[in-house]
């Protein structure tokens, strides 16, 4: 590796030595080459450089030998311009260029002044002594390296020259100097597991010129594994080139000893940690008293039992007494006296008062031990039995809490109409909440429930579906929801079921929650029937009927109003009343509507075009809490309706029209009896609603109207003529009211005010 120089760099002090055609040349001038060295040696064949030479060595590029030879032959003492390439010993091609180059034979340079013979002899003697000292030092260094298992090497970053001591080769299982020396001569011997780390660390340290201290493993040429420590440092030579010095040290024996020591320390640490863990788990602390020296020692966990940091207080008998409850201090002081005087350790229990105010119950035990040195030890333990004292009280509280939780769960299930089934799959154990027994109509734990028994209670059409969902959830470890019907002793129940395998238990628990939605289904069914009944009643009314909410938005209209608005190209439902019928913006109508929203019925002449002489009635409609939520609008030529006393919209609508309206369910039970019926028949609503037709009119079963009622129950709308005044014939209509499945759930009976009751309402 070399430091690169720009092409403009030149150095007149650089020199090149050549060995060409068995002749030695010295070339001086202004040279340029991309290396930090100040001297080059090149030859056309393998040749040794001069003894005094220090610089970069190489072989002349074969393609440049002929031109360089010609230039030297034609020089004749004239300055030359020379350009050639040198292949260095580390394999790189070094381009060389020089101007004003003077070539001279290596033996023709100017000789120094003659040296006297006695001086030459003295210098030769000095050189021999210096050479001998260097040999002695080299031999001593080699011996020291062998004995210490070390090796040294250096690398000249400017010239790329590397040198390794003999023992560097021996450390890698090689003969001394048996491999070419370069920066990575021994890189191939690094253990494969450490190669990347060593290469990366060395590369970063080399690029930044930083020292490195790293230990790694090698595999010698004899396949022996060794631990090697590499220490490097940087310096510079006289020419300013960076020199990397390094030391290799065989740490195999030290690593083995360290490994053995680490294993011994690990075993000792394991025993210590096991003892500490045993003390923590057993709420123990240990102590020891040397009877000869009077020295006390306490384990770390003994300090923790007292709420102290380990070794934060000097160990002595005072440590035992300082944190004792005042009522127990005299007892423990007597025990300490017996420790020191009689070498006896009594077994006793006492209370400790910690700095944080906690009171701990401790149990003290001990025994004597004779050491091989002849010293007598009293060793013992202190155990925290506070938990043991509190267990009975805590257990009682737990039992009370568990009973309370079960009762709360039972109340919660009863309030939410729910229950649970838990299955511990790993242990094949099932638990059923008390609400499950109540759902089936049994007392809690009165019979052993199983999945098979549960399936027997399900509707026959739902058993397969339930079994398939359970198996799917168990296999996928997921969740599922389904609807089931349960046949109890009293009725058919509708259940919403959620199945799930709890993931936090690694699939070990299957949980099914059942929610009884029977009441909700019944309420929804009743609400749907009320909506259908309201629709039939609204369309039975011959005038225009609208219903608005508190924001004056039209929520429902009958057929008469729908046709009237469609004839004017307007939509109604979902629109604001005043936008659909702008004429109602009159001040008087707005006051009437505001009073209706406050619960006051009213009427005024109709403002609609074409309804001259008609009346616009507004009737408030309240919810179950008495709050007005809607307003009923009736537009027709009729007298004002009586005050509405009901709170349901169907009853409001029935009371708001002059016709007699009766609604019977399919079992002939009265559901609606409006005010017109009360006036006509003289029977109050309370005397009729909820009663069967045959209770009010027992002879109806023999009346021809019974057959007409049966026709209406089959879905046919029946029109009858009243038998009142022939001059004023009145139509009677029996209108079927279907449920959500299309089956007839009720029959609406409508007759004019002057018509005598016939058929289903004849009394």
C-alpha positions in Angstrom: 0.0 0.0 0.0 1.3 3.5 -0.9 0.4 7.1 -0.3 -0.7 8.6 -3.6 0.9 11.8 -4.9 -0.5 14.2 -7.5 1.2 14.4 -10.9 2.6 17.8 -10.1 4.7 16.6 -7.2 8.5 16.4 -7.9 11.5 15.9 -5.8 15.0 16.8 -7.0 16.5 14.8 -4.1 15.1 11.5 -5.3 17.5 8.9 -6.8 17.1 5.7 -8.8 19.6 2.8 -8.8 19.4 0.4 -11.8 21.0 -2.9 -12.6 20.7 -3.3 -16.4 22.8 -5.6 -18.6 25.1 -6.5 -15.7 25.8 -2.8 -15.2 24.9 -0.7 -12.2 23.6 2.9 -12.8 22.8 5.8 -10.6 20.2 8.2 -12.0 19.8 11.6 -10.3 17.5 14.4 -11.4 13.9 15.7 -10.9 11.8 12.5 -10.5 8.1 11.9 -10.1 6.5 8.6 -8.9 3.4 8.0 -6.7 5.3 6.7 -3.6 6.6 8.2 -0.4 10.0 6.6 -0.8 13.0 8.8 -1.9 14.9 6.0 -3.7 14.1 3.2 -6.1 16.0 0.1 -7.1 15.1 -1.6 -10.4 16.7 -4.3 -12.5 15.9 -6.3 -15.6 16.7 -9.6 -13.7 16.5 -10.7 -10.1 19.3 -8.8 -8.4 20.1 -7.6 -4.9 20.1 -3.9 -4.1 23.1 -2.2 -2.7 23.7 -2.8 1.0 23.2 0.9 1.8 19.9 1.1 -0.2 16.7 2.0 1.6 13.6 2.5 -0.6 11.3 0.7 -3.0 12.6 -2.4 -4.9 11.2 -3.8 -8.1 11.7 -5.2 -11.6 11.8 -3.1 -14.7 8.7 -3.6 -16.8 9.8 -5.8 -19.8 8.2 -3.4 -22.3 10.3 -0.5 -21.0 13.8 -2.2 -20.8 14.8 -1.6 -24.5 13.9 2.1 -24.5 15.6 2.6 -21.2 18.8 0.8 -22.4 18.9 3.0 -25.6 18.5 6.2 -23.6 21.4 5.3 -21.3 23.7 4.3 -24.2 23.1 7.6 -26.0 23.4 9.8 -22.9 27.2 10.6 -23.1 26.9 12.8 -20.0 23.9 14.8 -21.3 20.8 15.3 -19.2 18.0 12.9 -20.1 14.2 12.8 -20.0 13.3 9.3 -18.9 10.0 7.5 -18.5 9.5 3.8 -17.5 7.5 1.5 -15.2 8.7 -0.5 -12.2 6.9 -3.6 -10.9 7.4 -3.5 -7.1 7.9 -6.4 -4.9 4.3 -6.2 -3.6 2.9 -6.6 -7.2 1.9 -3.0 -8.1 3.0 -1.1 -11.2 4.8 2.1 -10.3 5.1 4.7 -13.2 8.3 6.7 -13.0 9.1 9.9 -14.9 12.2 12.2 -14.7 13.7 15.3 -16.3 17.2 16.7 -16.2 18.4 13.2 -15.3 22.1 12.6 -15.0 23.2 9.0 -15.4 26.5 7.6 -14.0 27.8 4.2 -13.4 27.3 3.2 -9.8 31.1 2.9 -9.3 31.9 6.3 -10.9 30.3 8.6 -8.3 32.7 10.9 -6.6 34.6 9.2 -3.9 35.1 10.8 -0.6 38.5 11.9 0.6 40.9 9.1 1.4 40.5 7.7 4.8 43.7 6.9 6.7 44.4 3.2 7.2 44.2 3.4 10.9 40.8 5.1 10.6 39.5 2.4 8.2 40.6 -0.3 10.6 38.9 1.5 13.4 35.7 1.9 11.4 35.8 -1.8 10.3 36.2 -2.8 14.0 33.4 -0.5 15.0 31.2 -1.9 12.3 32.0 -5.5 13.3 31.2 -4.7 16.9 28.0 -3.0 15.9 27.1 -6.0 13.7 27.9 -8.3 16.5 25.8 -6.3 18.9 22.9 -6.4 16.4 23.3 -10.2 16.0 23.4 -10.6 19.8 20.3 -8.4 20.1 18.6 -10.3 17.3 19.4 -13.6 19.0 18.3 -12.3 22.4 15.1 -10.9 20.9 14.4 -14.2 19.1 15.0 -16.1 22.4 12.8 -13.7 24.2 10.1 -14.0 21.6 10.2 -17.8 21.8 10.1 -17.8 25.6 7.3 -15.2 25.8 5.4 -16.5 22.9 5.5 -13.2 21.0 6.5 -12.0 17.6 7.2 -8.6 16.1 6.8 -7.0 12.7 6.6 -3.7 10.9 5.2 -2.3 7.7 6.4 0.8 5.8 3.2 2.4 4.4 5.3 4.5 2.1 7.3 1.8 0.4 5.0 -1.2 1.1 7.9 -3.1 2.7 6.9 -5.5 5.4 9.1 -7.6 7.8 8.2 -10.3 10.3 10.4 -11.8 13.0 11.0 -15.5 12.8 8.7 -16.2 15.7 5.8 -14.7 13.9 6.1 -17.6 11.5 6.5 -20.1 14.3 3.3 -18.8 16.0 1.4 -19.7 12.8 3.0 -23.1 12.5 5.4 -22.1 9.7 9.2 -22.3 9.2 10.9 -18.9 9.7 10.8 -16.6 6.6 9.0 -19.4 4.6 6.4 -17.0 3.1 6.8 -13.7 1.3 6.4 -10.7 3.7 3.5 -8.3 3.0 0.8 -6.6 5.1 -1.6 -9.6 5.0 0.9 -12.5 5.0 -0.9 -14.3 7.9 -4.5 -13.1 7.2 -5.4 -16.6 5.8 -4.7 -18.1 9.2 -7.3 -16.1 11.1 -10.1 -18.3 12.4 -13.1 -18.1 10.1 -15.4 -17.0 12.9 -13.1 -14.1 13.8 -12.0 -13.2 10.2 -14.6 -10.5 9.5 -14.2 -8.8 12.9 -10.4 -8.8 12.6 -10.4 -7.5 9.0 -12.9 -4.8 9.8 -11.1 -3.6 12.9 -7.7 -3.7 11.3 -8.9 -1.8 8.2 -10.5 1.0 10.2 -7.4 1.4 12.4 -5.1 1.3 9.4 -7.1 4.0 7.4 -7.2 6.3 10.4 -3.6 5.5 11.5 -4.9 4.5 14.9 -3.3 2.0 17.3 -5.1 -1.4 17.7 -5.3 -3.9 20.5 -7.3 -7.0 19.6 -7.4 -10.6 20.5 -8.5 -13.3 18.1 -8.1 -16.9 17.2 -6.0 -18.5 14.5 -5.7 -21.9 12.9 -2.0 -22.8 12.4 -0.7 -24.7 9.5 -0.9 -27.8 11.7 -4.6 -27.2 12.3 -4.0 -26.1 15.9 -6.2 -23.4 17.3 -4.5 -20.5 19.2 -5.5 -17.2 20.7 -3.4 -14.3 19.4 -3.2 -10.8 20.7 -2.3 -8.1 18.2 -1.0 -4.7 19.4 0.0 -2.0 16.9 1.3 1.6 17.0 2.3 4.1 14.3 5.5 6.1 13.8 7.4 7.8 10.9 10.8 7.3 9.5 13.3 10.1 8.5 11.6 10.6 5.2 8.2 11.1 6.8 6.8 7.7 5.7 4.3 6.1 8.1 5.6 3.0 9.8 3.3 0.5 11.4 4.9 -1.5 14.3 3.1 -4.5 15.7 3.4 -7.1 18.4 1.9 -10.6 18.2 1.5 -12.5 21.5 0.3 -16.1 22.0 -2.4 -15.9 24.6 -3.6 -19.5 24.3 -2.4 -20.6 27.8 -3.6 -17.4 29.3 -6.9 -17.8 27.5 -7.2 -21.3 28.8 -6.4 -20.2 32.3 -8.8 -17.3 32.0 -11.4 -19.7 30.8 -10.8 -22.1 33.7 -10.9 -19.2 36.1 -14.1 -17.9 34.5 -15.7 -21.3 34.8 -14.6 -21.4 38.5 -15.9 -17.9 39.0 -19.1 -18.9 37.2 -19.6 -21.9 39.4 -18.9 -19.8 42.5 -21.3 -17.1 41.2 -23.9 -19.7 40.4 -23.7 -21.0 44.0 -23.8 -17.5 45.3 -26.8 -16.5 43.1 -28.5 -19.8 44.1 -28.0 -18.9 47.7 -29.3 -15.4 47.2 -32.3 -16.7 45.2 -33.0 -19.2 47.9 -32.9 -16.4 50.5 -35.2 -14.2 48.3 -37.6 -16.9 47.6 -37.6 -18.1 51.2 -37.6 -14.6 52.7 -34.4 -15.5 54.5 -31.3 -13.7 55.6 -28.1 -15.4 57.0 -25.7 -14.3 59.7 -22.5 -15.5 61.2 -20.5 -14.7 64.4 -16.9 -15.6 64.9 -16.7 -16.6 68.5 -12.9 -15.9 68.6 -12.8 -12.5 66.9 -16.3 -11.4 67.8 -16.8 -10.4 64.1 -20.3 -10.4 62.7 -21.3 -10.8 59.1 -24.8 -10.6 57.5 -26.0 -11.5 54.0 -27.3 -8.9 51.6 -30.8 -10.1 51.9 -30.7 -9.7 55.7 -30.3 -6.0 55.1 -33.2 -6.0 52.6 -35.4 -7.7 55.2 -34.8 -4.6 57.4 -35.4 -2.3 54.5 -31.7 -1.3 54.1 -29.3 -1.3 51.3 -26.8 -4.2 51.5 -23.7 -3.4 53.7 -25.0 0.1 54.4 -24.6 -0.4 58.1 -21.5 -1.8 59.9 -22.3 -5.5 60.8 -22.5 -5.9 64.6 -24.9 -7.1 67.3 -26.2 -3.5 67.2 -27.5 -4.2 63.8 -29.6 -7.0 65.3 -31.0 -4.7 68.0 -31.3 -1.4 66.3 -34.4 -2.3 64.2 -36.2 -4.5 66.7 -39.6 -3.6 68.0 -39.3 -2.0 71.4 -41.5 -4.7 73.0 -39.1 -7.4 71.8 -35.7 -5.7 72.2 -35.0 -7.1 75.7 -35.7 -10.6 74.5 -33.3 -10.3 71.5 -30.6 -8.6 73.7 -30.6 -11.6 75.9 -30.2 -13.8 72.9 -27.2 -11.8 71.7 -25.6 -12.1 75.1 -25.9 -15.9 74.9 -24.4 -15.8 71.5 -21.2 -14.1 72.7 -20.9 -15.6 76.2 -22.4 -19.1 76.0 -22.0 -19.7 72.2 -25.7 -20.8 72.2 -28.2 -19.7 69.6 -31.7 -20.0 70.9 -34.7 -20.3 68.5 -37.1 -17.4 68.9 -39.5 -15.1 67.0 -39.5 -11.3 67.3 -40.7 -8.2 65.5 -38.6 -5.9 63.4 -39.5 -2.2 63.0 -38.2 -0.9 59.7 -37.3 2.7 58.7 -40.4 2.8 56.4 -42.6 2.0 59.4 -43.4 -1.6 58.4 -43.5 -4.2 61.1 -42.0 -7.6 60.2 -42.3 -10.8 62.0 -38.9 -12.6 62.0 -37.8 -16.1 63.1 -34.2 -16.5 64.4 -32.3 -19.8 64.2 -28.7 -20.8 64.5 -26.1 -23.5 65.2 -22.3 -23.8 65.9 -19.7 -24.8 63.3 -16.0 -25.5 63.8 -13.7 -24.4 61.1 -10.5 -26.4 60.0 -8.5 -23.6 61.5 -10.0 -24.3 64.9 -12.1 -21.2 65.0 -15.7 -21.5 66.3 -18.5 -19.9 64.3 -22.1 -19.4 65.2 -24.1 -19.4 61.9 -27.8 -19.0 61.5 -30.7 -17.6 59.5 -33.4 -15.0 60.0 -36.7 -15.8 58.2 -39.4 -13.3 57.5 -42.7 -15.0 58.6 -44.9 -11.9 58.2 -46.6 -13.5 55.3 -47.3 -16.7 57.3 -48.9 -14.6 60.1 -51.1 -12.8 57.5 -52.1 -15.9 55.5 -55.1 -16.8 57.6 -56.5 -13.3 57.6 -55.8 -12.8 53.9 -57.3 -16.2 53.1 -60.5 -15.3 55.0 -60.6 -12.0 53.1 -60.1 -13.9 49.8 -62.9 -16.2 50.6 -65.2 -13.3 51.3 -64.1 -11.5 48.1 -64.5 -14.6 46.0 -68.0 -15.1 47.3 -68.8 -11.4 46.7 -67.4 -11.7 43.1 -69.5 -14.7 42.4 -72.6 -13.0 43.7 -71.8 -9.8 41.6 -71.2 -12.0 38.6 -74.5 -13.7 39.1 -76.3 -10.4 39.5 -74.5 -9.0 36.4 -75.5 -12.1 34.4 -79.0 -11.8 35.6 -79.2 -8.1 34.7 -77.6 -8.6 31.3 -79.5 -11.8 30.6 -76.2 -13.6 29.9 -74.1 -16.6 31.0 -70.8 -18.2 30.2 -69.3 -21.6 29.5 -65.6 -22.0 30.1 -63.7 -25.1 28.8 -60.2 -25.8 30.0 -59.2 -27.9 27.0 -55.8 -29.0 28.3 -57.4 -30.6 31.4 -60.8 -31.2 29.8 -62.6 -29.3 32.5 -65.8 -27.3 31.9 -67.4 -24.7 34.1 -70.9 -23.2 33.7 -71.9 -19.9 35.3 -75.0 -19.9 37.5 -76.9 -17.9 34.9 -76.7 -20.9 32.6 -78.8 -23.0 34.9 -81.3 -20.2 35.3 -81.5 -19.9 31.5 -82.4 -23.6 31.3 -84.9 -23.3 34.1 -82.9 -25.3 36.7 -81.3 -24.5 40.1 -77.5 -23.8 40.0 -75.5 -27.0 40.0 -78.6 -29.2 40.1 -77.4 -31.3 37.1 -74.0 -31.9 35.5 -73.9 -29.8 32.3 -71.9 -31.0 29.3 -71.6 -29.9 25.7 -73.8 -32.9 24.6 -76.5 -32.0 27.2 -76.4 -28.3 26.0 -76.9 -29.5 22.4 -80.0 -31.5 23.5 -81.6 -28.2 24.7 -81.0 -26.4 21.4 -83.5 -26.3 18.6 -83.0 -29.3 16.3 -82.2 -27.1 13.3 -79.4 -25.3 15.3 -77.6 -28.3 16.8 -75.4 -29.0 13.8 -74.6 -25.3 13.3 -73.5 -25.0 17.0 -71.3 -28.1 16.8 -69.6 -26.9 13.5 -68.9 -23.4 14.9 -67.4 -24.9 18.1 -65.1 -27.2 16.1 -64.0 -24.4 13.8 -63.1 -22.1 16.6 -61.1 -24.8 18.4 -59.2 -25.6 15.2 -58.5 -22.0 14.1 -57.9 -20.6 17.6 -60.1 -17.7 16.6 -63.6 -16.4 17.3 -67.1 -16.7 15.9 -70.6 -15.3 16.5 -73.9 -17.1 15.8 -77.6 -17.0 16.7 -79.2 -20.0 18.4 -82.6 -21.1 19.7 -82.9 -22.8 23.0 -85.9 -24.9 24.0 -86.4 -24.6 27.8 -89.2 -26.1 29.9 -91.3 -23.0 29.6 -90.6 -21.3 26.2 -88.3 -20.9 23.2 -85.3 -18.6 23.9 -83.3 -16.7 21.3 -79.5 -16.5 22.1 -76.7 -14.5 20.7 -73.5 -16.6 21.2 -69.9 -15.5 21.0 -67.2 -18.3 20.8 -63.5 -17.6 21.3 -60.3 -19.3 22.2 -58.3 -17.1 24.6 -54.9 -16.5 23.0 -53.1 -15.3 26.1 -53.5 -18.9 27.5 -51.9 -20.4 24.4 -55.1 -21.9 23.2 -55.8 -23.7 26.4 -59.2 -22.2 27.2 -62.3 -22.0 25.1 -65.0 -19.5 26.2 -68.5 -19.2 25.1 -70.8 -16.3 26.2 -74.5 -16.5 25.7 -76.8 -13.5 25.7 -80.5 -14.0 26.0 -82.1 -11.7 23.4 -85.6 -13.2 23.7 -87.0 -10.0 25.3 -85.3 -7.9 22.6 -86.7 -10.0 19.8 -90.2 -9.8 21.3 -89.8 -6.0 21.6 -88.6 -5.7 18.0 -91.4 -7.9 16.9 -93.9 -5.8 18.8 -92.4 -2.6 17.4 -92.6 -4.0 13.9 -96.2 -4.9 14.4 -96.9 -1.4 15.8 -95.2 0.1 12.8 -97.3 -2.0 10.4 -100.5 -1.2 12.4 -99.6 2.5 12.2 -99.1 2.3 8.5 -102.5 0.6 8.0 -104.3 3.1 10.3 -102.6 6.0 8.5 -103.7 4.8 5.1 -107.2 4.0 6.3 -107.6 7.7 7.1 -109.3 9.4 4.1 -107.8 12.8 4.6 -104.2 14.0 4.5 -102.0 12.8 7.4 -98.4 13.8 8.2 -96.2 13.2 11.2 -93.3 15.6 12.0 -90.5 15.3 14.6 -89.2 18.0 17.0 -87.2 19.6 14.1 -90.3 19.8 11.9 -89.0 17.1 9.6 -91.7 14.9 8.0 -91.2 11.3 9.2 -94.4 9.7 7.8 -97.3 10.5 5.5 -100.3 8.5 4.4 -101.4 7.7 0.9 -103.7 10.7 0.7 -101.0 13.2 1.5 -98.5 11.3 -0.7 -100.7 11.5 -3.7 -101.4 15.2 -3.0 -97.8 16.1 -2.8 -96.7 14.0 -5.8 -99.3 15.8 -7.9 -97.4 19.0 -7.1 -94.0 17.4 -7.9 -92.8 17.4 -4.3 -91.1 14.8 -2.1 -92.1 14.7 1.6 -90.5 12.1 3.9 -87.1 13.4 5.2 -87.8 17.0 4.2 -88.6 20.0 6.3 -92.4 20.7 6.6 -92.1 24.4 5.8 -90.0 23.6 2.7 -92.5 21.1 1.4 -95.5 23.3 2.2 -94.4 26.9 2.2 -97.9 28.2 3.0 -97.6 26.8 6.5 -95.0 29.5 7.4 -97.8 31.7 8.5 -97.3 33.1 11.9 -100.5 31.6 13.3 -99.6 28.1 12.3 -96.1 28.3 13.7 -97.6 29.3 17.1 -100.0 26.3 16.8 -97.2 23.9 16.0 -95.0 25.3 18.9 -97.9 24.7 21.4 -98.2 21.2 20.1 -94.5 20.5 20.8 -95.3 21.6 24.3 -98.1 19.0 24.6 -101.2 21.1 23.6 -103.4 19.9 20.8 -105.0 22.5 18.5 -106.6 23.2 15.1 -106.9 26.0 12.6 -108.4 26.5 9.1 -106.4 24.7 6.5 -103.8 26.8 4.7 -103.5 24.3 1.8 -104.7 25.3 -1.7 -107.9 23.5 -2.6 -108.8 22.8 1.0 -111.0 25.8 1.6 -113.2 25.1 4.6 -110.9 22.3 5.8 -109.3 22.1 9.2 -105.6 21.5 10.1 -105.4 19.6 13.4 -102.1 19.1 15.3 -101.9 16.5 18.0 -98.8 16.0 20.2 -97.4 12.5 20.5 -95.4 11.7 23.6 -93.0 8.8 24.4 -93.2 6.6 27.4 -91.6 9.3 29.6 -94.2 11.9 28.6 -91.8 13.9 26.4 -93.3 15.1 23.1 -91.3 13.6 20.3 -93.6 14.1 17.3 -96.7 16.0 16.1 -99.6 14.4 14.2 -101.0 16.6 11.4 -104.6 15.8 10.2 -106.1 17.8 7.3 -109.8 17.2 6.4 -113.2 18.6 6.6 -114.3 17.4 10.0 -114.8 18.6 13.5 -111.8 18.9 15.8 -110.7 15.6 17.3 -111.0 14.9 21.0 -108.0 15.3 23.2 -105.8 12.3 22.9 -105.0 10.5 26.1 -102.7 7.8 25.0 -98.9 7.9 24.5 -98.5 5.5 21.6 -98.6 6.8 18.0 -101.2 4.3 16.8 -103.6 5.2 19.6 -103.0 8.9 18.9 -103.9 8.3 15.3 -106.9 6.2 16.1 -108.2 8.8 18.5 -107.6 11.6 16.0 -110.1 10.4 13.4 -113.9 10.3 13.7 -114.2 6.8 12.4 -114.7 3.9 14.9 -111.4 1.9 14.8 -110.8 -1.4 16.5 -107.7 -3.6 16.2 -107.9 -7.3 17.1 -105.0 -9.7 17.1 -105.2 -13.1 15.4 -106.5 -14.5 18.6 -109.3 -11.9 18.8 -107.7 -9.9 21.7 -108.5 -6.2 21.6 -105.4 -4.1 20.9 -106.9 -0.7 19.9 -110.2 0.8 21.0 -110.4 4.5 20.0 -112.5 7.3 21.6 -115.1 7.1 18.8 -115.8 3.5 20.0 -116.0 4.6 23.6 -118.6 7.2 22.7 -120.6 4.9 20.4 -120.6 1.7 22.5 -120.4 3.2 26.0 -117.4 1.0 26.9 -114.2 2.5 28.2 -110.8 1.6 26.9 -109.8 -0.1 30.1 -112.9 -2.4 30.0 -112.0 -3.6 26.5 -108.2 -3.6 25.8 -106.4 -6.8 26.7 -109.7 -8.8 26.8 -110.8 -11.3 24.2 -113.7 -10.5 21.9 -115.6 -13.5 23.3 -115.3 -12.1 26.8 -116.9 -8.8 25.7 -119.4 -10.4 23.2 -119.7 -14.1 23.9 -122.3 -14.7 21.1 -120.0 -13.5 18.4 -118.9 -17.0 17.5 -122.4 -17.7 16.1 -122.5 -14.3 14.3 -121.9 -14.3 10.5 -119.2 -11.7 11.1 -117.1 -14.4 12.6 -116.6 -16.0 9.2 -115.7 -12.6 7.7 -113.1 -12.2 10.5 -111.7 -15.6 9.5 -111.4 -14.4 5.8 -109.5 -11.3 7.0 -107.1 -13.6 9.0 -106.3 -15.3 5.8 -105.1 -12.0 4.3 -108.2 -10.8 2.5 -109.6 -7.3 2.9 -113.3 -7.6 3.6 -115.9 -4.8 2.9 -119.2 -5.0 4.6 -122.3 -2.8 4.5 -123.8 -1.7 7.9 -127.4 -2.4 8.8 -128.2 1.1 10.1 -130.2 3.7 8.4 -130.7 2.7 4.7 -130.7 6.3 3.7 -127.1 6.6 5.0 -125.3 3.4 4.1 -121.9 3.0 5.7 -119.0 0.8 4.7 -117.3 -1.4 7.2 -113.8 -2.6 6.3 -111.8 -5.5 7.8 -108.2 -4.9 6.9 -105.5 -7.6 7.6 -102.2 -6.4 9.2 -99.3 -8.6 8.2 -96.2 -9.2 10.3 -92.6 -9.1 9.1 -92.9 -12.6 7.6 -96.1 -11.8 5.8 -98.4 -13.6 8.1 -101.5 -11.9 9.4 -100.9 -10.7 12.9 -104.0 -8.5 13.5 -107.2 -7.3 11.9 -108.2 -3.6 11.6 -111.9 -2.9 11.8 -113.1 0.6 10.6 -116.7 1.9 10.5 -118.3 5.4 10.1 -119.6 7.3 13.1 -123.3 6.7 12.2 -123.0 3.0 11.6 -124.2 0.4 14.1 -121.7 -2.2 15.0 -121.8 -5.4 13.2 -119.6 -8.4 12.9 -116.6 -8.4 15.1 -117.6 -5.4 17.1 -121.3 -6.0 17.5 -122.3 -5.7 21.2 
